[in-house]
Amino acid sequence: APPSRRHIGCAAISRRHIWIADTGEYIYCWSADTLAWLHVKGAYAVALAASQSTDIVWALSRQGIVAARAGMCASSRLGRGWVKLEKLRMKCVAIDGDTAWLVTRDGQLMK
């Protein structure tokens, strides 16, 4: 079950999912296929970014680690897991269509 509304830290909407992270950085997903909230393990988030035209979603943890949800497709609606960019420390992530834009902690823009 998802956290109550008073514990939601952030949210993002992709083509077929609603993603939320609670104040403990745990990530949950509402899927149109299952009509239920699912705890999505493997990454943590204080910020989420998602594409409304695709199923792309990225998570940004308090430590600045970004992770992209991998394997999102018709046969695996929630994907196979998270791909983390652990060597880079970010302060912001945004999605435009199928492109992720990242801002590093020292202010550099990456794509």
MDTraj code that builds the backbone (N, CA, C; nanometers):
import mdtraj as md
import numpy as np

residues = "ALA PRO PRO SER ARG ARG HIS ILE GLY CYS ALA ALA ILE SER ARG ARG HIS ILE TRP ILE ALA ASP THR GLY GLU TYR ILE TYR CYS TRP SER ALA ASP THR LEU ALA TRP LEU HIS VAL LYS GLY ALA TYR ALA VAL ALA LEU ALA ALA SER GLN SER THR ASP ILE VAL TRP ALA LEU SER ARG GLN GLY ILE VAL ALA ALA ARG ALA GLY MET CYS ALA SER SER ARG LEU GLY ARG GLY TRP VAL LYS LEU GLU LYS LEU ARG MET LYS CYS VAL ALA ILE ASP GLY ASP THR ALA TRP LEU VAL THR ARG ASP GLY GLN LEU MET LYS".split()
xyz = np.array([
    [0.0844, -0.1194, 0.0000],
    [0.0000, 0.0000, 0.0000],
    [0.0881, 0.1247, 0.0000],
    [0.0405, 0.2308, -0.0614],
    [0.1200, 0.3543, -0.0663],
    [0.1134, 0.4291, 0.0657],
    [0.2023, 0.5224, 0.0840],
    [0.1956, 0.6049, 0.2047],
    [0.0735, 0.6961, 0.1974],
    [0.0332, 0.7476, 0.3112],
    [-0.0778, 0.8426, 0.3103],
    [-0.0323, 0.9718, 0.2438],
    [-0.1272, 1.0533, 0.2047],
    [-0.0933, 1.1757, 0.1313],
    [-0.0004, 1.2679, 0.2094],
    [-0.0112, 1.2677, 0.3403],
    [0.0745, 1.3596, 0.4166],
    [0.2208, 1.3171, 0.4132],
    [0.2496, 1.1973, 0.3666],
    [0.3862, 1.1492, 0.3583],
    [0.4436, 1.1495, 0.2176],
    [0.3694, 1.1953, 0.1187],
    [0.4195, 1.1981, -0.0187],
    [0.5201, 1.3118, -0.0320],
    [0.6409, 1.2780, -0.0816],
    [0.7455, 1.3780, -0.0990],
    [0.7484, 1.4374, -0.2387],
    [0.7157, 1.3558, -0.3404],
    [0.7150, 1.4038, -0.4787],
    [0.6344, 1.3077, -0.5643],
    [0.5995, 1.3526, -0.6849],
    [0.5216, 1.2701, -0.7767],
    [0.5581, 1.3049, -0.9199],
    [0.5364, 1.2090, -1.0107],
    [0.5570, 1.2298, -1.1536],
    [0.4615, 1.1375, -1.2287],
    [0.4210, 1.1796, -1.3472],
    [0.3272, 1.1011, -1.4271],
    [0.3898, 1.0676, -1.5609],
    [0.3930, 0.9384, -1.5937],
    [0.4383, 0.8947, -1.7255],
    [0.3157, 0.8517, -1.8062],
    [0.3362, 0.7939, -1.9214],
    [0.2256, 0.7596, -2.0099],
    [0.1243, 0.6658, -1.9444],
    [0.1712, 0.5645, -1.8732],
    [0.0800, 0.4651, -1.8154],
    [0.0916, 0.4503, -1.6639],
    [0.1696, 0.5371, -1.5982],
    [0.1942, 0.5194, -1.4552],
    [0.1923, 0.6526, -1.3809],
    [0.1594, 0.6439, -1.2538],
    [0.1789, 0.7557, -1.1614],
    [0.2855, 0.7084, -1.0636],
    [0.3900, 0.7874, -1.0488],
    [0.5029, 0.7530, -0.9616],
    [0.5026, 0.8484, -0.8437],
    [0.5214, 0.7979, -0.7233],
    [0.5372, 0.8836, -0.6065],
    [0.6545, 0.8313, -0.5235],
    [0.7135, 0.9217, -0.4490],
    [0.8141, 0.8844, -0.3491],
    [0.7693, 0.9460, -0.2183],
    [0.7779, 0.8671, -0.1126],
    [0.7384, 0.9196, 0.0181],
    [0.8563, 0.9920, 0.0820],
    [0.8341, 1.0479, 0.1994],
    [0.9391, 1.1257, 0.2648],
    [1.0552, 1.0389, 0.3134],
    [1.0381, 0.9078, 0.3111],
    [1.1472, 0.8153, 0.3413],
    [1.2230, 0.7724, 0.2168],
    [1.1905, 0.8327, 0.1010],
    [1.2513, 0.8083, -0.0296],
    [1.2097, 0.6762, -0.0945],
    [1.1073, 0.6094, -0.0400],
    [1.0590, 0.4858, -0.1020],
    [0.9702, 0.5199, -0.2206],
    [0.9858, 0.4444, -0.3293],
    [0.9160, 0.4728, -0.4550],
    [0.7986, 0.3767, -0.4726],
    [0.6850, 0.4343, -0.5164],
    [0.5643, 0.3570, -0.5439],
    [0.5135, 0.3924, -0.6833],
    [0.4417, 0.2980, -0.7430],
    [0.3883, 0.3194, -0.8765],
    [0.2437, 0.2729, -0.8830],
    [0.1587, 0.3536, -0.9447],
    [0.0211, 0.3153, -0.9759],
    [0.0194, 0.2826, -1.1242],
    [-0.0168, 0.1615, -1.1561],
    [-0.0204, 0.1168, -1.2946],
    [-0.1637, 0.1051, -1.3421],
    [-0.1915, 0.1523, -1.4624],
    [-0.3243, 0.1378, -1.5211],
    [-0.3569, -0.0093, -1.5453],
    [-0.2551, -0.0930, -1.5547],
    [-0.2773, -0.2364, -1.5771],
    [-0.3224, -0.3084, -1.4514],
    [-0.2620, -0.2760, -1.3379],
    [-0.2934, -0.3472, -1.2130],
    [-0.3962, -0.2745, -1.1278],
    [-0.4148, -0.1453, -1.1516],
    [-0.5046, -0.0616, -1.0721],
    [-0.4751, -0.0727, -0.9233],
    [-0.3454, -0.0727, -0.8936],
    [-0.3016, -0.0835, -0.7546],
    [-0.1670, -0.0137, -0.7388],
    [-0.1376, 0.0296, -0.6162],
    [-0.0070, 0.0851, -0.5833],
    [0.0901, -0.0288, -0.5566],
    [0.2088, -0.0189, -0.6145],
    [0.3139, -0.1183, -0.5926],
    [0.4390, -0.0487, -0.5424],
    [0.5042, -0.1064, -0.4437],
    [0.6329, -0.0558, -0.3962],
    [0.7387, -0.1015, -0.4968],
    [0.8111, -0.0062, -0.5562],
    [0.9120, -0.0367, -0.6575],
    [1.0483, -0.0252, -0.5908],
    [1.1107, -0.1375, -0.5646],
    [1.2369, -0.1404, -0.4907],
    [1.3565, -0.1209, -0.5830],
    [1.4721, -0.0928, -0.5229],
    [1.5973, -0.0844, -0.5969],
    [1.6538, 0.0543, -0.6130],
    [1.5757, 0.1576, -0.5806],
    [1.6241, 0.2957, -0.5875],
    [1.5471, 0.3772, -0.4837],
    [1.5996, 0.4944, -0.4545],
    [1.5368, 0.5862, -0.3600],
    [1.5220, 0.7218, -0.4275],
    [1.4258, 0.8032, -0.3796],
    [1.4036, 0.9310, -0.4480],
    [1.3527, 1.0399, -0.3551],
    [1.4099, 1.1600, -0.3740],
    [1.3533, 1.2827, -0.3189],
    [1.2900, 1.3618, -0.4325],
    [1.3223, 1.3221, -0.5569],
    [1.2640, 1.3837, -0.6761],
    [1.2480, 1.2764, -0.7828],
    [1.1410, 1.2888, -0.8597],
    [1.1138, 1.1980, -0.9708],
    [1.0883, 1.2815, -1.0956],
    [1.1251, 1.2285, -1.2106],
    [1.0952, 1.2922, -1.3386],
    [1.0462, 1.1833, -1.4330],
    [0.9397, 1.2133, -1.5064],
    [0.8823, 1.1139, -1.5966],
    [0.8387, 1.1814, -1.7259],
    [0.8359, 1.1030, -1.8313],
    [0.7894, 1.1507, -1.9610],
    [0.6430, 1.1144, -1.9775],
    [0.5600, 1.2111, -2.0140],
    [0.4187, 1.1830, -2.0357],
    [0.3935, 1.1176, -2.1712],
    [0.4937, 1.1186, -2.2607],
    [0.4765, 1.0561, -2.3918],
    [0.5349, 0.9152, -2.3976],
    [0.6131, 0.8777, -2.2961],
    [0.6716, 0.7437, -2.2908],
    [0.6577, 0.6918, -2.1476],
    [0.7204, 0.5805, -2.1185],
    [0.7183, 0.5268, -1.9822],
    [0.8495, 0.5511, -1.9098],
    [0.9280, 0.6464, -1.9571],
    [1.0567, 0.6772, -1.8951],
    [1.0348, 0.7447, -1.7602],
    [1.1085, 0.6969, -1.6588],
    [1.1056, 0.7606, -1.5273],
    [1.2468, 0.7566, -1.4687],
    [1.2859, 0.8668, -1.4068],
    [1.4144, 0.8785, -1.3398],
    [1.3900, 0.9177, -1.1955],
    [1.4761, 0.8702, -1.1080],
    [1.4686, 0.9010, -0.9655],
    [1.5990, 0.9675, -0.9220],
    [1.5888, 1.0635, -0.8322],
    [1.7049, 1.1328, -0.7765],
    [1.7015, 1.1164, -0.6254],
    [1.8069, 1.0561, -0.5694],
    [1.8123, 1.0327, -0.4246],
    [1.8703, 1.1532, -0.3511],
    [1.8548, 1.1546, -0.2205],
    [1.9098, 1.2612, -0.1362],
    [2.0618, 1.2738, -0.1532],
    [2.1287, 1.1617, -0.1804],
    [2.2744, 1.1619, -0.2000],
    [2.3150, 1.2102, -0.3398],
    [2.2173, 1.2387, -0.4268],
    [2.2486, 1.2859, -0.5613],
    [2.2654, 1.1751, -0.6631],
    [2.2322, 1.0527, -0.6260],
    [2.2408, 0.9406, -0.7201],
    [2.1146, 0.9386, -0.8049],
    [2.1319, 0.9330, -0.9375],
    [2.0170, 0.9222, -1.0266],
    [2.0063, 0.7796, -1.0770],
    [1.8824, 0.7379, -1.0997],
    [1.8563, 0.6029, -1.1492],
    [1.7427, 0.6102, -1.2496],
    [1.7565, 0.5374, -1.3594],
    [1.6521, 0.5289, -1.4612],
    [1.5891, 0.3907, -1.4546],
    [1.4589, 0.3846, -1.4681],
    [1.3890, 0.2552, -1.4683],
    [1.4130, 0.1901, -1.6039],
    [1.4663, 0.0682, -1.6018],
    [1.5029, -0.0021, -1.7254],
    [1.3979, -0.1057, -1.7624],
    [1.3879, -0.1344, -1.8912],
    [1.3052, -0.2437, -1.9395],
    [1.1564, -0.2172, -1.9405],
    [1.1155, -0.0913, -1.9441],
    [0.9735, -0.0592, -1.9490],
    [0.9216, -0.0910, -2.0891],
    [0.8302, -0.1866, -2.1005],
    [0.7738, -0.2251, -2.2303],
    [0.6393, -0.2932, -2.2081],
    [0.5728, -0.3302, -2.3171],
    [0.4389, -0.3902, -2.3077],
    [0.4393, -0.5188, -2.2261],
    [0.5457, -0.5975, -2.2368],
    [0.5492, -0.7251, -2.1648],
    [0.6012, -0.7109, -2.0215],
    [0.6627, -0.5977, -1.9892],
    [0.7143, -0.5735, -1.8546],
    [0.6804, -0.4297, -1.8164],
    [0.5564, -0.4073, -1.7790],
    [0.5042, -0.2718, -1.7574],
    [0.5782, -0.1918, -1.6503],
    [0.6315, -0.2590, -1.5492],
    [0.7080, -0.1886, -1.4462],
    [0.8582, -0.1998, -1.4675],
    [0.8988, -0.2620, -1.5776],
    [1.0412, -0.2719, -1.6079],
    [1.1106, -0.3835, -1.5321],
    [1.2418, -0.3893, -1.5554],
    [1.3237, -0.4962, -1.4961],
    [1.4038, -0.4508, -1.3758],
    [1.4204, -0.3232, -1.3589],
    [1.5011, -0.2739, -1.2475],
    [1.5490, -0.1327, -1.2744],
    [1.6343, -0.0828, -1.1876],
    [1.6891, 0.0521, -1.1991],
    [1.8328, 0.0461, -1.2483],
    [1.8684, 0.1386, -1.3353],
    [2.0068, 0.1566, -1.3785],
    [2.0553, 0.2843, -1.3114],
    [2.1568, 0.2708, -1.2254],
    [2.2053, 0.3846, -1.1470],
    [2.3319, 0.4440, -1.2070],
    [2.3405, 0.5759, -1.2013],
    [2.4617, 0.6480, -1.2385],
    [2.5287, 0.6890, -1.1087],
    [2.5940, 0.5926, -1.0434],
    [2.6448, 0.6148, -0.9081],
    [2.7689, 0.7021, -0.9011],
    [2.8435, 0.7144, -1.0101],
    [2.9664, 0.7949, -1.0051],
    [2.9382, 0.9435, -1.0211],
    [2.8195, 0.9764, -1.0697],
    [2.7823, 1.1164, -1.0882],
    [2.6905, 1.1597, -0.9756],
    [2.7098, 1.2801, -0.9252],
    [2.6216, 1.3345, -0.8228],
    [2.5426, 1.4494, -0.8851],
    [2.4111, 1.4385, -0.8808],
    [2.3236, 1.5348, -0.9458],
    [2.2441, 1.6147, -0.8429],
    [2.1907, 1.7268, -0.8873],
    [2.0993, 1.8014, -0.8006],
    [1.9624, 1.8196, -0.8650],
    [1.9504, 1.7831, -0.9937],
    [1.8218, 1.7987, -1.0606],
    [1.8146, 1.7039, -1.1804],
    [1.6951, 1.6519, -1.2074],
    [1.6714, 1.5700, -1.3257],
    [1.5362, 1.6098, -1.3839],
    [1.5296, 1.6198, -1.5177],
    [1.4052, 1.6527, -1.5877],
    [1.3981, 1.5671, -1.7139],
    [1.2780, 1.5440, -1.7630],
    [1.2562, 1.4627, -1.8818],
    [1.1852, 1.5469, -1.9869],
    [1.2314, 1.5353, -2.1113],
    [1.1653, 1.5979, -2.2257],
    [1.1491, 1.4897, -2.3319],
    [1.0294, 1.4365, -2.3470],
    [1.0072, 1.3282, -2.4429],
    [1.0836, 1.2043, -2.4013],
    [1.1870, 1.1706, -2.4782],
    [1.2683, 1.0534, -2.4443],
    [1.4101, 1.0916, -2.4028],
    [1.4291, 1.2177, -2.3624],
    [1.5608, 1.2669, -2.3225],
    [1.5605, 1.3103, -2.1766],
    [1.6596, 1.2632, -2.1025],
    [1.6775, 1.3066, -1.9639],
    [1.7788, 1.4201, -1.9600],
    [1.7472, 1.5240, -1.8874],
    [1.8366, 1.6369, -1.8643],
    [1.8768, 1.6342, -1.7179],
    [2.0063, 1.6381, -1.6917],
    [2.0595, 1.6289, -1.5563],
    [2.1440, 1.7514, -1.5256],
    [2.1319, 1.8015, -1.4036],
    [2.2170, 1.9117, -1.3572],
    [2.3031, 1.8554, -1.2460],
    [2.4356, 1.8644, -1.2642],
    [2.5284, 1.8137, -1.1643],
    [2.5322, 1.9089, -1.0443],
    [2.5878, 1.8617, -0.9350],
    [2.5953, 1.9456, -0.8151],
    [2.6860, 2.0666, -0.8343],
    [2.7751, 2.0618, -0.9344],
    [2.8590, 2.1788, -0.9625],
    [2.8027, 2.2646, -1.0760],
    [2.6751, 2.2390, -1.1160],
    [2.6057, 2.3262, -1.2102],
    [2.6183, 2.2923, -1.3573],
    [2.6771, 2.1803, -1.3927],
    [2.6892, 2.1432, -1.5337],
    [2.5623, 2.0758, -1.5819],
    [2.5197, 2.1070, -1.7048],
    [2.4024, 2.0458, -1.7647],
    [2.4468, 1.9261, -1.8487],
    [2.3824, 1.8132, -1.8282],
    [2.4136, 1.6906, -1.9031],
    [2.2859, 1.6380, -1.9662],
    [2.3041, 1.5651, -2.0757],
    [2.1896, 1.5065, -2.1445],
    [2.2188, 1.3614, -2.1738],
])
top = md.Topology()
chain = top.add_chain()
for i, resn in enumerate(residues, 1):
    res = top.add_residue(resn, chain, resSeq=i)
    for name in ("N", "CA", "C"):
        top.add_atom(name, md.element.get_by_symbol(name[0]), res)
traj = md.Trajectory(xyz[None], top)
